[in-house]
Amino acid sequence: MKRCSVANRLALAPAALAIFAFAAAASAEPIADLTAAAKKEGQLNVIALPRDWCGYGGIIDGFEAKYGITVNEARPEAASEDQIEAIKAGIWAGTERPDVIDIGISFAPQAKRDGLLQPYKVSTWDTIPDAVKDADGHWYGDYYGVLVFEINADLVKSLPQDWADLARPEYRGSIALAGNLSSNQALLGVYAAGLSVTDRNVEEAARQGLEFFAELNRSGNFLPVIGNTDSLVEGRTPILIRWEYLALADRDQFGGKTRIEIVRPRTGVVAGVYAQAISAFAPHPNAARLWMEHLYSDATQIAWLRDHCEPIRLQDLASRGVVPVDWQKKLPLERDGAASDPAFPSIEEQERAREVIIKGWDAIVGVAIECVPPEPDLGPMSFNTIGTCQTPIPQ
């Protein structure tokens, strides 16, 4: 299948994602007034932003240095559902609610319907594709990537090339999801497997994805733990189903130490869009708005690209010649011409899939996903603690 160009690739998302229409939203304030108000607040509460996720460490540090605002970072491992619960809970990590959240886009419409988000349109609003933003500004896409197989090639000699390959006996005790079932990453991993099995039948993908993982579990190939960088490098989860930008960051970090190979499956390639939103109960609302301006600026959008994430404003950046030529090779969706073009599930498709997968996992797959316990003498792992990480199944 023909690959997409930089200029037209984002057109796939508007064609596939649903558009929601609501009441008028707040527009971007004059930046000087907003900056002054944000500096007066002096703090920003963020959640679920690992510093090695899309280069967030540098983005956060740059915001603090530029504006003199302290960023309070909590629960970097939190999933999309956890972030929404943090808004509802009123307290998080012993302090106040988060000001902003970064969630899988399928979680955003319900959060708006529940009154958990407040509208704000950044100054670059018009350059965000319509189909990946709420018309009123309650949420908007920020970046996306595709799901791949991240492989410790020091241990796995024959690399799987597609989802069906994961069932081979040689991968017994090797395959893990890099997230629990409340995470967009894991949910879309199951959905992607189902798309491969059904030849892109979106109506059957979620159910067939569950059947696929049930068979992996029965054969002993599936490890019911949340895999991460540590468990991959240490060989406890040598094959991870993970976002490409995280896998590429691992490959950059461990080059020369651990041989990490990244395989985009030939079928069932799924792009996952993440979305930013401001909490309706933000304790620092002006700092939250200034953070949004920071994230949707040219500089930060390009910073995301530098760290292997596909920024949502890429089409605009490319059309204006803002993307450095030598960074074109960093575009995740330009690699491996043998793989199929990615699918951009609509919000409705993702919501249906999430319900089927979360409600059906126990009955069909029949195993709880747990955190990986640390190896003896290694100390606590960076993102996980001992215990069961399976999110409760909603009634």
C-alpha positions in Angstrom: 0.0 0.0 0.0 1.3 3.5 -0.8 2.8 5.3 2.1 1.4 8.7 3.2 3.3 12.0 2.7 4.0 14.4 5.6 1.5 16.8 4.2 -1.4 14.4 3.7 -0.9 11.8 6.5 -3.0 13.8 9.0 -5.8 13.7 6.6 -6.3 10.1 7.6 -7.3 11.2 11.1 -9.9 13.8 10.1 -11.5 11.2 7.7 -11.7 8.6 10.5 -12.3 10.5 13.7 -15.7 11.7 14.8 -16.4 15.4 15.2 -18.3 16.7 18.3 -20.2 19.9 18.4 -21.0 21.8 21.6 -21.3 25.4 22.9 -18.8 28.2 22.3 -15.4 27.9 24.1 -13.0 30.3 25.7 -10.4 31.7 23.3 -6.7 32.2 24.0 -6.1 35.2 26.2 -3.5 37.8 25.3 -0.2 36.0 26.1 1.2 38.8 28.2 -1.9 38.9 30.5 -2.0 35.1 30.7 1.7 34.8 31.5 1.4 37.4 34.3 -1.7 35.6 35.8 0.1 32.2 35.5 3.2 33.5 37.2 1.1 34.8 40.0 -0.2 31.3 40.6 3.3 30.0 40.5 2.6 26.3 40.1 1.2 23.7 37.7 0.0 20.2 38.6 0.6 17.5 35.9 0.0 13.8 36.0 1.0 10.8 33.9 3.9 12.4 32.1 7.0 10.1 32.2 10.0 12.2 31.5 11.1 9.8 28.8 7.6 9.9 27.1 7.8 12.0 24.0 10.6 14.1 25.5 8.3 15.4 28.3 11.3 15.8 30.7 12.8 18.6 28.5 9.4 20.1 27.8 8.6 20.4 31.5 12.0 21.8 32.3 11.7 24.3 29.4 8.4 25.5 30.8 9.8 26.0 34.3 12.8 27.8 33.0 10.9 30.1 30.6 8.1 31.1 33.0 9.5 30.5 36.5 6.5 28.3 37.3 7.1 25.1 39.4 5.7 22.0 37.7 4.5 19.4 40.3 4.8 16.0 38.6 2.7 13.1 40.0 2.2 9.4 39.1 4.1 9.2 35.8 2.8 5.7 35.3 -0.9 6.7 35.6 -3.2 5.5 32.8 -5.9 7.6 31.1 -8.7 6.4 33.4 -6.5 7.1 36.5 -6.1 10.7 35.4 -9.9 11.1 35.1 -10.3 9.6 38.5 -7.7 12.0 39.9 -9.9 14.9 38.8 -12.9 13.4 40.4 -11.1 12.5 43.7 -10.2 16.0 44.7 -6.8 15.0 46.0 -3.9 13.2 44.3 -0.5 12.2 45.6 -1.4 14.0 48.8 -1.9 17.4 47.2 -4.4 19.0 44.9 -6.1 17.9 41.8 -4.2 17.9 38.5 -4.5 21.0 36.4 -4.1 19.2 33.1 -4.4 15.7 31.8 -2.9 13.9 28.8 -5.3 11.0 27.9 -6.2 8.7 25.1 -8.6 10.6 22.9 -11.4 8.1 23.3 -11.6 9.0 27.0 -12.0 12.7 26.3 -15.6 13.0 25.2 -17.0 11.2 28.3 -14.8 13.4 30.5 -16.5 16.4 28.9 -19.9 14.9 29.3 -19.2 14.3 33.0 -18.4 18.0 33.5 -14.7 17.3 34.3 -13.1 19.6 31.7 -13.0 23.3 31.0 -12.7 24.9 27.6 -9.7 26.8 26.3 -8.7 27.4 22.7 -4.9 27.9 22.3 -3.6 30.6 19.9 -2.7 27.9 17.3 -6.2 26.4 17.5 -7.0 26.7 13.8 -4.0 24.6 12.9 -5.3 21.6 14.9 -7.3 19.3 12.6 -11.0 19.6 13.3 -11.7 15.9 13.8 -9.2 15.6 16.6 -10.5 18.5 18.8 -13.7 19.3 20.6 -15.5 22.2 18.8 -15.7 24.0 22.1 -12.1 23.5 23.2 -12.7 21.1 26.0 -10.0 18.7 24.6 -7.7 18.5 21.6 -5.3 16.0 20.1 -1.6 16.7 20.8 0.4 13.8 19.3 0.1 10.3 18.1 2.1 7.1 17.3 1.6 3.5 16.2 1.8 0.3 18.2 4.8 -1.9 17.5 6.7 -4.9 18.8 9.7 -3.7 20.9 12.1 -6.7 21.1 15.2 -7.5 23.2 17.1 -8.9 20.2 19.9 -10.2 22.4 17.4 -12.8 23.6 14.9 -13.1 20.7 16.8 -14.2 17.6 14.0 -14.6 15.2 11.9 -11.4 15.1 8.1 -11.6 14.8 6.9 -9.7 11.7 3.1 -9.7 12.3 0.6 -10.4 15.0 0.1 -14.0 13.9 3.8 -14.7 14.5 3.4 -14.1 18.2 1.6 -17.4 18.5 4.8 -19.4 17.6 6.1 -21.8 20.3 9.5 -20.1 20.3 7.9 -17.0 22.0 6.6 -18.9 25.0 6.8 -16.7 28.1 8.0 -13.7 26.1 5.1 -11.4 25.2 3.6 -8.6 27.4 1.5 -5.5 27.1 3.2 -2.2 28.2 0.1 -1.1 30.2 -2.9 -2.3 32.1 -6.4 -2.4 30.7 -7.2 1.1 31.9 -4.4 2.4 29.5 -5.0 3.5 26.0 -1.8 1.7 25.0 -3.0 -1.8 26.2 -6.6 -1.4 24.9 -5.4 -0.4 21.4 -2.9 -3.3 21.5 -5.8 -5.8 21.9 -7.8 -3.9 19.3 -4.8 -3.9 16.8 -4.4 -7.6 17.1 -8.1 -8.0 16.4 -7.8 -5.8 13.3 -5.1 -8.0 12.0 -7.0 -11.2 12.6 -10.2 -9.8 11.0 -8.5 -8.0 8.1 -9.6 -4.6 9.5 -13.1 -5.5 10.4 -13.7 -2.8 13.0 -17.0 -4.4 14.2 -15.2 -7.6 15.2 -11.8 -6.3 16.1 -12.2 -6.0 19.9 -13.8 -9.4 20.4 -11.3 -11.1 18.1 -8.5 -9.3 19.8 -9.6 -10.8 23.1 -9.7 -14.3 21.5 -6.2 -13.7 20.2 -4.9 -12.9 23.6 -6.8 -15.8 25.2 -5.0 -18.1 22.8 -1.6 -16.5 23.6 -2.4 -17.0 27.3 -3.4 -20.6 26.8 -0.2 -21.4 25.0 1.9 -19.7 27.6 3.3 -17.0 25.2 1.5 -14.2 27.0 2.9 -12.8 30.2 0.1 -11.2 32.3 2.3 -8.4 33.6 2.8 -4.8 32.8 6.1 -4.7 30.9 8.3 -1.7 30.8 11.9 -0.7 29.8 13.4 -2.4 32.8 11.6 -5.7 32.3 12.5 -5.6 28.6 16.2 -5.0 29.1 16.4 -7.5 31.9 14.8 -10.1 29.8 11.7 -10.7 31.8 9.4 -9.4 29.1 11.6 -9.7 25.9 8.7 -8.7 23.5 6.6 -5.7 24.4 3.5 -4.4 22.6 4.2 -0.7 22.9 4.0 2.8 21.4 6.6 3.3 18.8 7.9 6.5 20.3 8.6 4.8 23.6 10.3 1.9 21.9 12.5 4.3 19.9 13.5 6.2 23.0 14.5 2.9 24.6 16.6 2.1 21.5 18.3 5.5 21.7 19.0 5.1 25.4 20.3 1.6 25.4 22.3 1.7 22.1 25.5 -0.3 22.5 24.2 -2.0 25.7 21.1 -3.9 24.8 20.2 -4.6 21.2 16.6 -3.4 20.8 14.8 -4.1 17.6 11.5 -2.4 16.7 9.1 -4.1 14.3 5.9 -2.5 13.0 3.5 -5.4 12.3 2.6 -5.9 8.6 -1.1 -5.8 9.4 -3.2 -4.4 12.3 -1.2 -1.2 12.4 -3.1 1.2 14.7 -2.3 4.9 15.4 -3.4 6.2 18.8 -4.1 9.9 19.3 -3.6 11.4 22.7 -5.4 14.5 23.8 -4.8 17.4 26.2 -7.4 18.9 28.5 -7.7 21.3 31.4 -9.5 20.1 34.5 -12.8 21.9 35.3 -11.4 22.0 38.9 -7.9 23.1 38.1 -6.3 24.8 41.1 -4.0 26.8 38.8 -6.2 27.5 35.7 -4.0 30.2 34.3 -0.9 28.1 34.5 -2.8 25.3 32.8 -3.8 27.6 29.9 -0.2 28.8 29.6 1.0 25.2 29.6 -1.4 24.6 26.7 0.1 27.5 24.8 3.6 26.0 25.5 2.6 22.6 24.2 1.0 23.8 21.0 3.7 26.2 20.1 5.9 25.4 17.1 8.9 24.8 19.4 7.2 22.1 21.5 5.5 20.5 18.6 8.9 20.1 17.0 10.3 18.8 20.3 7.7 16.1 20.3 8.8 15.2 16.8 12.4 15.1 17.8 11.5 12.5 20.4 9.7 10.3 18.0 6.1 11.4 18.5 4.0 12.7 15.7 2.8 16.2 16.7 -0.8 17.0 15.9 0.2 20.2 14.1 2.6 18.4 11.8 0.7 19.3 8.6 0.9 23.0 9.4 4.5 22.8 10.4 5.5 21.0 7.3 3.5 23.3 5.0 5.4 26.3 6.4 8.8 24.6 6.2 9.2 24.7 9.9 10.2 21.1 10.3 14.0 20.7 9.9 14.8 18.6 6.8 17.1 16.3 8.8 14.3 15.5 11.2 12.0 14.1 8.5 13.7 10.7 9.0 12.4 10.8 12.6 8.7 10.7 11.5 7.4 7.4 13.0 5.0 6.8 10.2 7.6 7.0 7.4 9.4 3.8 8.4 9.2 0.3 7.0 7.4 0.5 3.7 6.4 -3.2 4.1 3.9 -2.4 6.8 0.4 -1.3 6.0 -0.8 2.3 6.5 -2.0 2.8 10.0 -5.7 2.8 11.0 -7.1 5.8 12.8 -10.0 4.4 14.8 -12.8 6.9 15.3 -13.7 7.9 18.8 -17.0 5.9 18.6 -15.0 2.8 17.5 -12.6 3.3 20.3 -15.3 3.7 22.9 -17.1 0.5 21.7 -13.8 -1.4 21.7 -12.9 -0.2 25.2 -16.2 -1.4 26.6 -15.9 -4.8 24.9 -12.3 -5.4 25.9 -12.6 -4.3 29.6 -15.8 -6.1 30.2 -14.8 -9.2 28.3 -11.1 -9.6 29.4 -11.8 -11.7 32.5 -14.3 -14.1 30.8 -12.4 -14.6 27.6 -8.7 -14.1 28.4 -9.1 -15.1 32.0 -6.0 -13.7 33.6 -5.3 -10.5 35.6 -2.5 -8.3 34.4 -0.1 -7.6 37.3 2.8 -5.3 37.9 6.2 -6.8 37.3 7.9 -7.4 40.7 11.5 -6.2 40.9 14.3 -8.8 40.6 16.1 -9.5 43.9 18.7 -6.8 44.8 17.6 -4.5 42.0 15.4 -2.3 44.1 12.1 -0.7 43.1 11.4 -0.5 39.4 11.0 2.9 37.8 7.3 2.7 36.9 5.8 -0.2 38.8 5.2 -1.5 42.3 4.4 -5.0 43.4 0.7 -5.8 43.2 -2.2 -6.4 40.9 -2.6 -3.6 38.3 -5.8 -4.9 36.7 -8.4 -2.1 36.8 -11.7 -3.1 38.3 -14.2 -4.2 35.7 -17.1 -1.8 35.5 -20.6 -3.2 35.8 
